Amino acid sequence: MSVAAAPRAASCTLERRGERVVLVLAGDWLLAQGGPSAAGVLHRVTASGARELGFDCAALGDWDSLLVTLLHRLDAACEQAGVTLLGDGLPEGAQRLLALAGAVPRRGEAPPAHPPWWRRLLDGQILAGAWRELLDALGFIGEIVLACGHLLRGRANTRAVDFFWFLQQTGPAAIGIVTLISVLVGMILAYLGSVQLRQFGAQIYVADLVGIGMVREMGALMTGVIMAGRTGAAFAAQLGTMQTREEIDAVRTLGIDPTEFLVLPRLLALVLVMPLLTLYSGVLGMCGGALVALGMDVSWTQYLNETRNAVTLTHIMTGEAKAVAFGVVIAVAGCHAGMRCGRSSEAVGKATTRAVVSAIVWLIVADAAFNILYQRLGI
Amino acid sequence: MRAGDPHIEVRGLTMRYGARVIQRDLDFTVNRGDVFVIMGGSGCGKSTLLKHMIGLLEPAAGEVLYDGVSFQRAGAAGRDALRRRWGITYQSGGLFSAMTLAENVALPLQQYTPLDAAAIADVVAYKLALVGLAGFEDYYPSEISGGMQKRAGLARAIALDPEILFFDEPSAGLDPLSSRLLDELILHMRDALGVTVVIVTHELASIFAIGNNSVYLDAESRTMLDHGDPKTLRERSRHETVRRFLARAGTEDA
């Protein structure tokens, strides 16, 4: 390969010399500047009706893979058409590369099919996949129930260290974001209510609205959404990465049940932490509401008294029941996505997405179910 | 720029993770056309040295020169220009798992050449054929074996006809036969493409089969003990450690 000052355009012409056809290559054949289209050259060669194809590289300048790519295609086409390719006119390096590229025969087998999503929808694959996933999720919940049974009998491979670690990760580490969101949601509720209540001069009832709203509904729901995004996603990513690094296989082959070892500590930690965070969120929400109410000629003491009258233990317990259920939903969604993760880095991303999306969907569904239940029971 | 001229020069390189010194005062030259082996026991900083050479990590002191140009002192544009002349294969292939093999190899071509889609497809087919993976264009990395993934990684590394090929543990996790085939492929590449090859490995069979220049990093003293042709080092290195490291293969070799 010589070093040319300014690259010249690559070109090739076909010449008939005696009984053989010669491809005259000229100019610099470099990837960085491109060259004549391979299909065009191929067409000209086959059209010439040559039985033997030679090369003339006297005017060839610099070359790299661009040239060998053309030769590689010519080689394959010539073999198919029964044309003899005489490589002796080529630069030595190109001959060697050509030989190396032809050393391993092309694989005949068709690659695995990757049909587009609409194809799979029409074939019913997507529906079947969703059904399989539902069954799989039920199976996963079953495994968790069995693992809980083992735990209660004190025979589970669940380590207390892991449990406390996840307790720290899901609880104290989430305080900051829960604080911020709860205060803001409390203020939003207060503003929303005050616009209506002020028309009757009943601003004081903002305290009832915020108190009951936070404790029964928004505290658990907002904490749930935060934890789904924060912790559910983290569970899925942790377990998914463990899956790609074969760590879960290792757990299994050590004779340890991965559900007991990996899922239970996460689930228990979240189930324990969710009601506490919900309680905290409710209190903070009321503080947010109070801030707004102070600006509307309601004093601290009035607000506090009104809240004490409005928020009963029943209200608190209804919210706490939701929080426990939400904790289960988030942990199951996150761990299920992580445990069933594929083996590639892309799969970890998909698992995380699925964990958050299904956690939030099931949160809302569960919340609606709870509200209908409470309505029927009259609490 | 002929074979035998200095191609990569490492000058007074000290590598550190925080306060922990990995290796200090590394000084060696890789010549054009060499198959250069970075060797040493586990945890001595072989891969770290490679990462310093390819600019993924910044040295605590010293520099790496390519054809006399310091990578560390080159600006962002200069570094990019240097990088374009390298091909790097990572320990586990480093293939993008969301792309087919063809898309993986095509990525650098789309980025840095003016070729159209048909021409790129041709180049990709050629590069995959070169590493013995003709016909595997539409496979995803997860659908082929570990050895094939490494070869596919090599196809991507050579997509732009690099001047230097870096390999991080090319034979790790491969059976002896696949790892020998990969060694042969590396030698073929060197001969046909005229590239300089830098390899991190502790596979003695590989070291003697393909290496003609090397550096030995010692984990104990945190510096290089010796450098030169591994076959010569085995016989007459000044250091007992180096001779012992290399002689372990002697029993299998003889």
Interface residues (C-beta under 8 A of the other chain):
Chain A: M1 V3 L31 A32 Q33 G34 S37 A38 A39 D64 S65 L66 V68 T69 L70 H72 R73 G93 R96 L97 L100 A101 G102 A103 V104 P105 R106 R107 G108 E109 P111 P112 H114 G342 R343 S344 S345 E346 A347
Chain B: M1 S97 A98 L109 Y112 T113 P114 L115 D116 A118 A119 D122 V123 A125 Y126 K127 A129 L130 G132 L133 A134 G135 F136 E137 D138 Y139 Y140 P141 S142 E143 I158 L160 D161 H188 D191 A192 L193 G194
